[in-house]
Amino acid sequence: MARYKFSEEPKGGVGMEVVAGDEGELINAAATALCLFMWDQDTVEERQEVPVAWYGFDLGTTILGLLSDLLYRMDDGWVFKRFVMQSLDEVDELDERHRKKQLKVSGTAYGEPHDPERHQLRFPVNAVLLPKLKVQVVDEGLRLYCVLDV
């Protein structure tokens, strides 16, 4: 079972640590932790499903990109309760800028359009930052650490 915790970063922001048994569980838990940090989850219902896909060069940048895309969608009027990954694949969809294989995560975010009368924002997040991004193998499986710009 995945676990996550938040801590104050000495140079600003909030550190988000997620520990999970495998890659899929890590991705789902990281997205859910971000939603939990931002929104009072008692006010969010899973009324709609939003397909989400993102590419990265490794597991860490793929998760960071997915979290950034969820932030963009929340800034565009959505609130989410959780994310469920359907696939994580190595792809060869290369272009002139990207000449190596990439990872592609695809899944579904569950939530609803933002209603200011019902949804309580706990902590606004501006971005998920690349510095200090780290994915490590640990006894429990995998550990992700990143910093949220709040």
C-alpha positions as CSV (number, residue, x, y, z in Angstrom):
1,M,0.0,0.0,0.0
2,A,1.3,3.4,-1.0
3,R,2.1,6.1,1.5
4,Y,2.9,9.8,1.1
5,K,3.9,12.7,3.3
6,F,4.5,16.4,2.9
7,S,7.3,18.5,4.5
8,E,8.5,22.0,4.4
9,E,11.4,22.6,2.1
10,P,14.1,24.8,3.7
11,K,14.5,27.0,0.6
12,G,10.8,27.3,-0.1
13,G,8.0,25.1,-1.3
14,V,6.7,21.8,0.0
15,G,8.4,18.5,-0.4
16,M,6.2,15.6,-1.5
17,E,7.4,12.1,-0.8
18,V,5.6,9.0,-2.1
19,V,6.5,5.4,-1.4
20,A,4.8,2.6,-3.3
21,G,5.3,-1.0,-4.3
22,D,5.7,-0.6,-8.0
23,E,5.6,2.0,-10.9
24,G,1.8,2.0,-11.4
25,E,1.1,2.3,-7.7
26,L,3.7,5.1,-7.5
27,I,2.1,7.1,-10.3
28,N,-1.4,6.7,-8.9
29,A,-0.3,7.6,-5.4
30,A,1.6,10.7,-6.6
31,A,-1.3,12.1,-8.5
32,T,-3.8,11.3,-5.7
33,A,-1.4,12.9,-3.1
34,L,-1.3,16.1,-5.2
35,C,-5.1,16.2,-5.3
36,L,-5.3,15.6,-1.6
37,F,-2.8,18.3,-0.8
38,M,-4.7,20.9,-2.9
39,W,-8.4,20.1,-2.3
40,D,-10.6,19.2,0.6
41,Q,-11.4,15.7,-0.7
42,D,-14.8,15.6,1.2
43,T,-16.0,18.2,-1.3
44,V,-14.9,16.5,-4.5
45,E,-17.0,13.9,-6.2
46,E,-16.0,11.5,-9.0
47,R,-18.7,12.7,-11.5
48,Q,-16.6,12.7,-14.6
49,E,-13.6,10.8,-16.1
50,V,-10.9,12.8,-17.9
51,P,-8.4,10.9,-20.0
52,V,-4.8,12.0,-19.4
53,A,-1.6,11.0,-21.1
54,W,2.0,12.3,-20.8
55,Y,5.5,11.5,-22.0
56,G,8.8,11.7,-20.1
57,F,12.4,10.5,-20.5
58,D,12.3,8.4,-17.4
59,L,9.9,7.5,-14.6
60,G,10.6,10.7,-12.6
61,T,10.1,13.1,-15.5
62,T,7.0,11.2,-16.7
63,I,5.4,11.5,-13.2
64,L,6.4,15.2,-13.0
65,G,4.9,15.8,-16.4
66,L,1.7,14.0,-15.4
67,L,1.4,16.0,-12.2
68,S,2.0,19.3,-14.2
69,D,-0.7,18.3,-16.6
70,L,-3.1,17.7,-13.8
71,L,-2.2,21.1,-12.3
72,Y,-2.9,22.7,-15.7
73,R,-6.3,21.0,-15.9
74,M,-7.2,22.1,-12.3
75,D,-6.1,25.7,-13.2
76,D,-8.5,25.3,-16.2
77,G,-11.5,24.6,-14.0
78,W,-11.3,21.0,-12.8
79,V,-10.9,19.4,-9.4
80,F,-9.8,15.8,-9.1
81,K,-10.0,13.1,-6.4
82,R,-7.7,10.5,-7.9
83,F,-5.9,9.2,-11.0
84,V,-5.8,5.6,-12.2
85,M,-3.0,4.6,-14.6
86,Q,-4.0,2.3,-17.5
87,S,-0.6,1.9,-19.1
88,L,3.0,2.8,-18.8
89,D,4.9,2.1,-22.1
90,E,8.2,2.7,-23.7
91,V,7.5,4.4,-27.0
92,D,9.4,5.3,-30.2
93,E,7.3,8.3,-31.1
94,L,10.4,10.4,-31.8
95,D,10.8,13.8,-33.5
96,E,13.7,16.1,-34.3
97,R,14.0,17.3,-30.6
98,H,13.6,13.9,-29.0
99,R,15.9,11.3,-30.4
100,K,15.6,8.7,-27.6
101,K,12.9,6.4,-26.4
102,Q,10.4,7.9,-24.0
103,L,7.9,6.6,-21.5
104,K,4.2,7.3,-22.0
105,V,1.8,7.1,-19.1
106,S,-1.9,7.0,-19.9
107,G,-4.8,6.9,-17.5
108,T,-7.9,8.5,-16.2
109,A,-8.4,11.4,-13.7
110,Y,-11.6,11.2,-11.7
111,G,-13.3,14.5,-10.6
112,E,-15.6,17.2,-11.7
113,P,-15.7,20.8,-12.9
114,H,-14.7,23.3,-10.2
115,D,-17.6,24.7,-8.2
116,P,-16.4,27.5,-5.9
117,E,-19.6,27.1,-3.7
118,R,-18.7,23.5,-2.9
119,H,-14.9,22.9,-3.5
120,Q,-12.5,24.1,-0.8
121,L,-9.0,24.8,-2.0
122,R,-6.6,23.8,0.8
123,F,-3.2,24.8,-0.6
124,P,-2.7,26.3,-4.1
125,V,0.2,24.7,-6.0
126,N,1.8,26.7,-8.8
127,A,4.1,24.0,-10.2
128,V,5.8,20.7,-9.6
129,L,9.5,21.5,-9.7
130,L,12.3,19.6,-11.5
131,P,15.1,20.4,-9.1
132,K,15.3,17.7,-6.3
133,L,13.2,15.3,-8.4
134,K,14.3,11.8,-7.5
135,V,13.0,8.3,-7.9
136,Q,14.8,5.6,-5.9
137,V,14.5,1.9,-5.2
138,V,13.8,1.4,-1.5
139,D,12.9,-1.7,0.6
140,E,9.1,-1.1,0.1
141,G,9.5,-0.7,-3.7
142,L,10.0,2.8,-5.1
143,R,10.3,6.3,-3.6
144,L,9.5,9.6,-5.4
145,Y,10.5,12.9,-4.0
146,C,9.7,16.3,-5.6
147,V,9.0,19.8,-4.6
148,L,5.7,21.6,-5.0
149,D,5.9,25.4,-5.6
150,V,3.2,26.8,-3.3
